[in-house]
């Protein structure tokens, strides 16, 4: 397995972490450029690509790590399940932080890391019991069955108020522990919508398996381009024929659309890095990509610390925007502050890189 092949993977992983930090931490949520916001419900903005791209990369990484593993299949499964559970726990602790003034029973249950951990666990189970040649069939079953499950409520099953993702979460954990950013209790990382996200991971695994077992770089790129385009076309056709692209419920059309785009981006990076060997620009993203979990967690922890440091009615992060970055303009200043914050996390990642510390759970 060439170092360039790992480099392309680290760069794609790093790019997704950079974008996650940028879109999650503007200087002011009242002043954000449209492409850096999620679609309000149906649709897909550039920001809506970030999370599925990361899950897609998780799938590629699973194949790469499995290839390097010296343990047997049963041990690999146990190790994978344990790792997924650790990620879920870290996600909950991040929601709970800073602990001292919050009752853990009042904390939001779900979150980005919780979805990553659960999708990782269930994808590992699938990969343990299903051979690679049947993976496409399993992905198809997941996506079609999810469509059928949501259709139990008819067309209302695709709405904010009437979808089963919300109904199941309310029945299982109640309003108190569910995200309320949509105006009503609804969690975009809910339990049922984690089911199709498993397909996102499996699609990444499938695309990654072809690369890491391919002798020819150009032949691999030629092979995946039709798949990337095909996924996009299928996703868009499904979108216009009744199952809209929708990140909050992680619709099956959204899975195909985003996986197709991720495939095309990965193919482009391989062409640029592995074929053309244009690598001088990659180092900042490689640094992020080597410790993605640490960078994401730190971005959440440090932001919460900023928000806890008070200046009268304001917090430190808000004061920075109002006193410094907004001087460059409302929206541009908000973006500059997000970039500044991203650079702050990058400096920590750089320190870890210089120490050659790759922190894994």
N, C-alpha and C positions, 0 to 999 in steps of 0.2 A: 504494500500500500504506500504510494508515493507521498512525500511530504506536501507536494502541491495539492494532492487530493484532500488531504486534511486541511490545508490552508484555505481552499475554496469553501469548505464546510465551516471553518472558524469565521471566515469573513461574512458569510451569509448569516450565521448565528449572531455575530457582532453587529451587523447592520440592523437586525431585528431588535436587539437590545437598545441600540442607540435610538431607534424610532420609538420604542416603548417609553423610554425616559423622556424624550422630547414631547410626545403627545400627552403624557400624563402630568407634566409639570410646567405648564405655561406660567408666565408672570401673572397673568390675570385671565380667569376663565371668561370674563366679559369681553375680552379682546383677543380672539384667536382666529387665525385665517381658516377659511372654510375647509380646505383639504386636511387640516390638522384636527378636525372634529369628526366624531362618528356620525353616521347617518342617524336621523332621529328614530327611524324604525326600518322600513324597507329601503333597500339601496346599498351601495358599497362605495365608500370614500377611500382614498389612500390610507387613512388611519385604520379603516376596517380590515386592511390586509395584514396588519402587523401581527396580531395574535395568531391567526391561522398559519402565517408564515413561520412563526416560532414553533408551533406544534408540528408543522411539516418538517422542520429542521430536527426536531426531537426524533422523528421517525428515521431520518437519514442517520442521525447519530446512533440510534439503537442498532442499526445494521453494522455500522463501523465498529461499535464497541463489542458487538456479538462476534464479529470476525476475529477480534483480538483476544477474546475471552478464552481462557484455558480450562474453565470449569465445565462440567457436563450440563446438559439441558435443564435438569431439575434444579441444580444449584443456581443456574443463570436465572431461572424463573423466581426462585426464592429471593435472590439478590435484587432482582428488578422490582418485585412487589415491596420489599423492604424500602428500597430507594423511593418508590412512589409514595409510600406512607410517610416517609420523612418529609418529602416535599409538601404533602398535604398539611402536615403538622406545622411546618415553617410558615405556610400560608396563613394558617389560623393565628399563629403567634404574631405574625406581621399585622393582621387585623386588630389584634388585642393590644399591641404595643401602644403606649409605654407601661401598661400593666397596672401601675399603682393606683390609678383613679377610675378603673373600668372593671365592671363585673364581667367575668368571662362568659356568663350565661346571657349577656346582653350584646355580645359581639356578633357581627355578621359571620355566618358559617362559611359561605362560599367565597371564591376569589380566583384570581388568575392562577396562582400557584396551586390551589386546590384542584382546579381543572387540569392543569398540566400533570399533577401527580396521579389523579384518577385515570386520565386518558393513558398515561404511561403504564399503569398497572394493568388495565384491561387490554391494551394493545399487546403487552407482554404475554398475557394469558392466551390471546388469539394466536400469537406467533409460536407459542409453545405447542399448541395442539393442531395448528393448521400449517401445511406446507406452503411454500412460496407460490406454487402453481395454482393454488386455490384461493389466493389472497384477493384477487379481483372479484371473485364470486362473493366472498365474505363482505367486502366493501360495498358491493351492490346490494346485498341483503340489508346491511345497516342503513344505507341511504333510502332505499325503497320502503323498508319497514318503518323508519322514522316518519316519512311522509304519511304513511297509513295511520300511524299513531296520532299524529296531530290532526288528521282529517276526521277523527272520531267526533270532534266538535264542529265539523263542517268548515266552511270558510272562516268562521269565527276563531278556529284553531290557529290561524295565522295572525291574529290581532293581539295587541298588548293585553287587553282585558280578558280575552277568551282562550288563550293558549294553555295547553295542558302543562307546559313547563311551570307556569305560575301556579296553576291549581295544585299540582303535586307538591311543590315546595311549601305552599301555604298549609297543606294538609300534614306534611311531615314535620315542619319546624316552626310554622307560625310566622306572623308578620314581624315580630320583634327582631328576628335574626336574618332578615332578608333586605337586600339593597332597595332603597326607595328613591333612587335618582330619576326614575321615570314618572314621578308624581304619584304612583301607587306602588305597593309592594310587588316588585318583580325583580328577579335576579338574573342578569345576563350570563352568569356562570352557574345556572341552576343545574339540578341533578339530571333531569331528563335531557336537557340540551348538551350535556356532556357525552351522551351516547353517540351522536354523529361526529363529535370531535375525535372520537377514537378512529373514525375513518380517515380524518385528516392526518393523524399520526401514521396509520397504515399506508396511506398513499405516499408519504415521505419515505417510509421504509422500502416500499416497492421501487420507487425511483432511485433511491440510494443503492439498493441491491444491484441494479443494473450497472451502475457506475463502478462500484468497488469490485465487481467481478468482470469488468470489461477490460480487454487488452488494448483496444483502440479508443483513444479519447474522442476523435472526430466521429467515429462510428456511433459512440454513445450519444453524442450531441444530436446526430442525425436521427437516432432512434427516439429520443425523448421529445423532440420538437413536435411531432405529430400528436403525441400523448398530451403535451401541455396545451396545444391548440384544441385538441379534442375535448379535454376536460372543460376548457373555457366555453366552448360551443355548447356542450351538453348542459353546463350550468346555466348559461344564458337562455337557452331554449326552455329549460325547466322554469326559469324565472318568468318568462313572458307567457308561459302556458299554465301558470297557476300556483307555483311554489316560489314566491319571491326571494331574491337575495336578501338575507336578513341575518345580521350578526347576532342580535340579542337571543334569538331562538336557534341560532346556528343551523339554518335551513340546509337541506341536502344540496340545493342549487348553489348555495354559498360555499359549501365544502368543495364542490367540483370547480367552481369559478376560481376560488382562491388557490386551490391546489394546482390548477392549470397555470396560473400566473407565477406561483412559486416555482414550478417546474421550469418555466421559461427563464426566470431570473437565475435559477441555479445553473441552467445550461449556459447562459450568457457568462456567468462568473467562471465556469469551468473553461469556456472558450478563451476568456480574457487571461485567466491566471495559469491554467494548465496547458493550453495550446499555444497562445501567443506569449506566455510568460511575462505578462505585464503586471508586475507585483509591487512596484515601488509605493503605490498608494495604499496598500492593504494593511500596513502595520497597526494603525489606530483601531481598525475594526477587528483585527486578529486579537489584540489585547483584550477588547471587550468579550470576544467570542470564546476565549479560553476560560473565563470565569463568569458565565452569563448569570447563573443563579445568584452568586454573591453580588454582582452589580445591580441586579433587579431588587434584591432585598435591601441593599444599602440605599438605593434611591428612595425606597419607601420609608426606611428608618430615619434617614437624615432629613427628609422632608417633614416628617412628623416632629422631629426635634425643632426645625425651623418654625413650624407652626405653634410650638409650645413656648417659644421665646416671645414674650409680650412687650409691646411698646404702647401703653395706654390701651386703646381699643384694637390696635393692629398687632400683627405678628411680624416676625423678622422677614419672612419671605415677601409679605405684602409691602413692607417698608422698603425693601430693596427695589421692588418694582416701581413704587410711587416716587421714590427719591432718586433713583439712578436710571433704571432701564426705560421707564416711560418717557424720559427725555428724548429718546430716539423715535418716539411715536407710540401710539397706543398698541397697535397690533404688532408692529415690528419690534418694539421694546419688549412685548410679551414673549415673542419668539427668541429674542436675544437672551432673555433671562433663562428660558428653557435650555438654550445652547450652553450658557454659562453653567447651569446646573449639571448638564450632561458632561461638560469638561471636568467639573469637580469629581464626579464619579469616575471618570476616565483616569484622573490622577491616582486614585486609589487602585484602580485596575493596573495602571502602569507600575506602581510600587509592587504589586503582587507578581507582575510579569518579571520585573528586575530580580525579585527574590526567587523566581522560578517556582512560585507556589500556585498550583492548580487545585482549588478547593472543591471537592466533590462530596455529595452526601451518600 
